[in-house]
């Protein structure tokens, strides 16, 4: 069974080596001690959310501090082909559920999208709070999945901004029920036409490719938006034989893309 994971700030694991002691403090330490009830002698992983993972043994467990003896420190490269979920804002927390599940399945970044048909609106103070909540949800999902990288929740975009994001992407796919080509076919065609793609890359991200998976709200993406995004370079793809909920489409596409693109 894999070790439980707790997060620390980026950079705080620098310099750790076998035999050194690391002290985890704050909310993560309290969660480890009071909720997970980690005790002296138990194994644990400490990750910085940016690829560094320290495997160690608990040597002291106080309510506000967890001391861990380092046994090994590894740096996990990011995928050379990165998957980015563009999730339209949806009611009933379905958008958050999509981000959460996609994180557990390996998504690398999430972009909240204020689409034309989105009932939920992010404005003013609500936008900042909603963005922070999404990042918190994604961080918790990354911890549950024992990930060393925490996906980034990027700034929310409207359709005009999303057009620019699509133009800059290596591949942008709109998951749409009226599409002709299956998602697998679209992904395989792109992958086969780029034989030099690397599955992993270094921490600096040089040479990484981004694939956008674009999911609409409950009412679907409007025809006008589909046209605008396709004009910017996106393609449409069919995900299965049935219409999926907004909370399901992104995670399902993440699974298929991870398989086809060799990430799994």
C-alpha positions as CSV (number, residue, x, y, z in Angstrom):
1,X,0.0,0.0,0.0
2,X,1.3,3.5,-0.9
3,X,2.3,5.9,1.9
4,X,-0.1,8.8,2.8
5,X,1.0,12.1,1.3
6,X,1.1,15.5,2.9
7,X,2.1,18.7,1.2
8,X,4.6,21.3,2.1
9,X,5.5,24.6,0.4
10,X,7.6,24.4,-2.8
11,X,11.3,24.6,-2.1
12,X,11.1,23.5,1.6
13,X,12.3,20.0,0.7
14,X,15.5,21.3,-0.9
15,X,18.6,20.0,0.8
16,X,16.9,17.0,2.4
17,X,18.9,13.7,2.2
18,X,18.8,10.3,3.8
19,X,19.1,10.7,7.6
20,X,18.0,14.3,7.8
21,X,15.0,15.5,9.8
22,X,12.1,17.4,8.3
23,X,9.5,19.2,10.4
24,X,6.0,19.5,8.8
25,X,3.9,22.2,10.5
26,X,0.6,24.0,10.2
27,X,-2.7,22.5,8.9
28,X,-1.0,19.6,7.1
29,X,0.7,18.5,10.3
30,X,-2.5,18.7,12.3
31,X,-4.3,16.7,9.7
32,X,-1.6,14.0,9.8
33,X,-1.5,13.8,13.6
34,X,-5.1,14.4,14.7
35,X,-7.1,13.0,11.7
36,X,-4.8,10.4,10.2
37,X,-3.3,9.7,13.6
38,X,0.2,9.0,12.3
39,X,2.4,7.7,15.0
40,X,6.2,7.3,15.5
41,X,7.6,4.6,13.2
42,X,5.0,4.9,10.5
43,X,6.0,5.6,6.8
44,X,4.9,8.8,5.2
45,X,5.6,10.9,2.0
46,X,6.0,14.6,2.1
47,X,5.6,16.3,-1.3
48,X,6.0,20.0,-2.3
49,X,3.4,20.0,-5.0
50,X,6.1,20.8,-7.6
51,X,7.5,17.3,-8.2
52,X,9.7,16.7,-5.1
53,X,8.7,13.7,-2.9
54,X,10.4,12.8,0.3
55,X,9.8,9.3,1.7
56,X,10.4,9.0,5.4
57,X,9.6,7.6,8.8
58,X,7.8,9.6,11.5
59,X,10.1,10.2,14.5
60,X,7.9,12.6,16.4
61,X,4.2,13.5,16.3
62,X,2.9,16.5,18.1
63,X,-0.5,18.2,17.5
64,X,1.1,21.0,15.5
65,X,4.3,19.4,14.1
66,X,5.2,16.2,12.5
67,X,8.9,15.3,12.4
68,X,10.0,12.9,9.6
69,X,13.4,11.3,9.0
70,X,14.2,11.3,5.3
71,X,14.8,7.9,3.8
72,X,14.8,9.1,0.1
73,X,14.1,12.2,-1.9
74,X,12.9,11.9,-5.5
75,X,12.1,14.5,-8.2
76,X,9.2,13.4,-10.4
77,X,9.3,14.8,-14.0
78,X,6.2,16.3,-15.4
79,X,4.6,14.6,-18.4
80,X,5.9,15.8,-21.7
81,X,2.3,15.7,-23.0
82,X,0.2,17.7,-20.6
83,X,-3.5,17.5,-20.3
84,X,-5.5,20.6,-19.5
85,X,-9.2,20.5,-18.7
86,X,-11.1,23.5,-19.8
87,X,-14.2,23.2,-17.6
88,X,-17.3,25.4,-18.2
89,X,-18.8,26.7,-15.0
90,X,-21.8,24.6,-14.0
91,X,-24.4,24.6,-11.3
92,X,-24.6,22.3,-8.3
93,X,-20.8,22.0,-7.9
94,X,-20.6,19.8,-11.0
95,X,-17.7,21.8,-12.3
96,X,-15.8,21.3,-9.0
97,X,-16.5,17.6,-9.1
98,X,-15.1,17.5,-12.7
99,X,-11.9,19.2,-11.6
100,X,-11.6,16.9,-8.5
101,X,-12.1,13.7,-10.4
102,X,-9.8,14.7,-13.3
103,X,-7.1,15.5,-10.7
104,X,-7.3,12.0,-9.3
105,X,-7.0,10.7,-12.8
106,X,-3.9,12.7,-13.7
107,X,-4.9,16.1,-15.2
108,X,-2.1,18.6,-15.2
109,X,-4.0,21.9,-15.1
110,X,-7.6,23.2,-15.0
111,X,-9.1,26.3,-16.6
112,X,-12.5,27.5,-15.4
113,X,-14.5,28.7,-18.5
114,X,-17.3,31.3,-18.3
115,X,-19.2,30.0,-21.3
116,X,-22.3,31.6,-22.9
117,X,-24.6,29.0,-21.4
118,X,-23.0,28.8,-18.0
119,X,-25.7,29.5,-15.4
120,X,-23.1,30.1,-12.7
121,X,-21.2,33.5,-13.0
122,X,-17.9,34.4,-11.4
123,X,-17.8,38.1,-10.7
124,X,-15.9,40.4,-8.3
125,X,-15.2,38.9,-4.9
126,X,-17.0,35.7,-5.8
127,X,-14.6,35.0,-8.6
128,X,-11.6,35.1,-6.2
129,X,-13.3,32.9,-3.6
130,X,-14.5,30.4,-6.3
131,X,-11.0,30.2,-7.8
132,X,-9.5,29.6,-4.3
133,X,-12.1,26.9,-3.6
134,X,-11.3,25.1,-6.9
135,X,-7.5,25.2,-6.0
136,X,-8.3,23.8,-2.6
137,X,-10.5,21.0,-4.1
138,X,-7.7,20.1,-6.6
139,X,-5.0,20.1,-3.9
140,X,-7.1,17.8,-1.7
141,X,-7.7,15.5,-4.7
142,X,-3.9,15.4,-5.5
143,X,-3.2,14.4,-1.9
144,X,-5.8,11.6,-2.0
145,X,-4.2,10.4,-5.2
146,X,-0.7,10.5,-3.7
147,X,0.5,12.9,-6.4
148,X,3.7,14.9,-6.1
149,X,2.4,17.5,-8.5
150,X,-0.6,19.7,-7.7
151,X,-2.4,20.7,-10.8
152,X,-2.6,24.5,-11.4
153,X,-6.0,26.1,-11.5
154,X,-5.4,28.8,-14.0
155,X,-7.3,32.1,-14.2
156,X,-10.9,31.9,-15.4
157,X,-11.5,32.8,-19.0
158,X,-14.4,33.9,-21.2
159,X,-14.8,32.6,-24.7
160,X,-12.6,35.4,-26.2
161,X,-9.7,34.5,-23.9
162,X,-10.3,30.8,-24.5
163,X,-9.9,31.4,-28.2
164,X,-6.4,32.8,-27.5
165,X,-5.6,29.8,-25.3
166,X,-6.7,27.5,-28.1
167,X,-4.5,29.2,-30.6
168,X,-1.5,28.7,-28.4
169,X,-2.2,25.0,-27.6
170,X,-0.7,22.1,-29.5
171,X,-4.1,20.5,-29.7
172,X,-7.5,21.7,-28.5
173,X,-10.4,19.3,-28.5
174,X,-14.0,20.3,-28.0
175,X,-16.0,17.3,-26.6
176,X,-19.2,17.6,-28.5
177,X,-22.2,15.3,-29.1
178,X,-22.5,16.4,-32.8
179,X,-18.9,15.6,-33.6
180,X,-18.1,13.0,-36.3
181,X,-14.7,11.7,-35.3
182,X,-14.3,9.7,-32.0
183,X,-12.0,11.2,-29.4
184,X,-9.7,8.2,-29.7
185,X,-9.3,8.7,-33.4
186,X,-8.5,12.5,-33.0
187,X,-5.9,11.7,-30.3
188,X,-4.3,8.9,-32.3
189,X,-4.1,10.9,-35.4
190,X,-2.3,13.8,-33.6
191,X,0.0,11.5,-31.7
192,X,1.0,9.5,-34.8
193,X,1.7,12.8,-36.7
194,X,4.1,13.8,-33.9
195,X,6.5,10.9,-33.5
196,X,9.1,13.0,-31.6
197,X,6.8,13.6,-28.6
198,X,8.5,12.8,-25.3
199,X,6.4,11.1,-22.6
200,X,8.3,12.9,-19.8
201,X,10.3,16.1,-19.5
202,X,12.4,17.9,-17.0
203,X,11.1,20.3,-14.3
204,X,11.8,23.3,-16.5
205,X,9.0,22.2,-18.9
206,X,11.1,22.7,-22.1
207,X,9.5,21.0,-25.0
208,X,6.3,20.1,-23.3
209,X,3.1,19.9,-25.4
210,X,-0.4,20.8,-24.2
211,X,-3.6,19.2,-25.1
212,X,-6.8,21.0,-24.1
213,X,-10.0,19.0,-23.4
214,X,-12.9,21.5,-23.6
215,X,-16.1,20.7,-21.8
216,X,-19.3,22.7,-22.0
217,X,-21.9,23.5,-19.3
218,X,-25.2,21.7,-18.6
219,X,-26.8,23.2,-21.7
220,X,-23.9,22.4,-24.0
221,X,-21.6,24.6,-25.9
222,X,-23.4,27.1,-28.1
223,X,-23.0,26.7,-31.9
224,X,-21.5,30.2,-32.0
225,X,-18.8,29.2,-29.5
226,X,-18.0,26.0,-31.3
227,X,-17.4,28.1,-34.5
228,X,-15.3,30.6,-32.7
229,X,-13.1,28.0,-31.0
230,X,-12.8,26.0,-34.3
231,X,-11.7,29.1,-36.1
232,X,-9.0,29.5,-33.5
233,X,-7.8,25.9,-34.2
234,X,-9.9,23.6,-32.1
235,X,-11.4,20.4,-33.4
236,X,-14.5,18.6,-32.2
237,X,-14.5,15.0,-31.0
238,X,-17.2,12.5,-29.9
239,X,-16.8,11.0,-26.4
240,X,-18.7,7.7,-26.4
241,X,-22.2,6.8,-27.6
242,X,-24.1,8.7,-24.9
243,X,-24.4,12.3,-23.7
244,X,-22.3,12.7,-20.5
245,X,-22.9,15.2,-17.7
246,X,-20.6,18.2,-17.5
247,X,-19.0,16.6,-14.4
248,X,-18.3,13.3,-16.2
249,X,-17.0,14.3,-19.6
250,X,-13.7,15.8,-18.5
251,X,-12.6,12.9,-16.3
252,X,-13.7,10.3,-19.0
253,X,-11.7,12.2,-21.6
254,X,-8.7,12.4,-19.2
255,X,-8.7,8.6,-18.9
256,X,-8.9,8.0,-22.7
257,X,-6.2,10.6,-23.5
258,X,-3.9,9.3,-20.8
259,X,-4.1,5.8,-22.4
260,X,-3.9,6.9,-26.1
261,X,-1.0,9.3,-25.5
262,X,1.0,6.8,-23.5
263,X,0.9,8.6,-20.2
264,X,-0.5,5.5,-18.4
